[in-house]
Amino acid sequence: MTGNTEWPLWEVFVRARRGLTHTHAGSLHAPDAELALRNARDLYTRRGEGISLWVVPSAAITASSPDEKDPFFEPAGDKPYRHPTFYEIPEGVQHL
Amino acid sequence: MATATVDHATAFDAAVAADERIEPRDWMPDAYRATLVRQIAQHAHSEIIGMQPEANWITRAPSLRRKAILIAKVQDEAGHGLYLYSAAETLGTSRDELLDKLHTGRQKYSSIFNYPTLTWADVGAIGWLVDGAAITNQVPLCRCSYGPYARAMVRICKEESFHQRQGYESLLALSRGTPAQHAMAQDAVDRWWWPSLMMFGPPDDASAHSAQSMAWKIKRHSNDDLRQRFVDICVPQAESLGLTLPDPDLVWNESRGHHDFGPIDWTEFQQVLKGNGPCNEQRITQRRTAHDEGAWVREAAAAHAAKHRSSTSNGSDSSGSGSGSTSQGEESA
């Protein structure tokens, strides 16, 4: 069997229970979305790990590049005033 | 360009030194990548080939309870293989390439699976000893420096614990059963003990890849350290089973705080590795046959998917959809 028959890759996201977001669990190969869901159920929820699944073609994901991670995320680096701990509050002041 | 590589190498070394994880699209040394592909592929192949010796007993399991457990365990092994193939694919190899290398003998699987499962008790012994040795090996891999491999190992270790416990329980039932059942359990332990110790690989001074893998934090402990840990764990477990381990030299060494044990027959290990074990031929033949006989299913599913795609896209530019995925794998994005 050569490469031209290989099924596309899918990323699998599992919602563990109500109230939680879907979280990336891993990936798998499947010929189409319907079978990707079935394979995801068999591969990632054999022990009741989820109540809802998403499958997304890996090729459809756009990602930031690790090479530019410093400049790309830099704008947040020099803004400590976005955190509550930046501010000095007199001792004894409550509910703040 | 040269400076960029030096920067990358420094960043890689710093991340490893700081116990951070290396992720798929990070720069990494070629040898690091090659080592991981070799190790993860071998690990994945072991899970898949490892289904065979146990599946051998599914139809003859002594009760419905044992049968359901064994089916679930063999299904888990398939799942573990798939987690690991996905992790290997993040390093730029493809699933087809990995399977092809297994089928043509260019990548190996653990030599333990080249031993036969002669009796029902072997299923218990595999769970207790083979999975026990695997867990001892795998728990430190949960902290491996390569992210996708470490994450796959976390999932696998969680599931592996049931494998070992069911094996132990099954052996215990036999050991406490009739004299014939007890003898069968003892015979299985006698045959699986030494091959299980070999699963940790050659002694440290003869292990080709150990030192570099430890420097890269792919490996966290040496082969001999892990083997010693396993022996120390097994001795009291064997006592509770009412079974003995087949090693006359096995004795507690007060000064070392460990059990001493007899010499391992590394010529046997090398022979099995070279393909001369009892079941090498059978295992790989069965794997190739299963793959070949499943070809029509894979092709039919792909054809169905292609047909469905072209009928739902109204014929407008369906050529690029789906089949051209980048195949970079888990979290490549």
Interface residues (C-beta under 8 A of the other chain):
Chain A: M1 T2 G3 T5 E6 W7 P8 L9 E11 H24 G26 S27 L28 H29 P31 D32 L35 D42 L43 R46 R47 P57 S58 A59 I61 T62 A63 S65 P66 D67
Chain B: E23 R25 D26 W27 A72 Q75 D76 G79 L82 Y83 S86 E89 S94 R95 D96 E97 L99 D100 R151 A152 R155 E159 H291 A295 R298 E299 A301 A302 H304 A305 H308 R309 G322 S323 G324 S325 T326 S327 Q328 G329 E330 E331 S332 A333
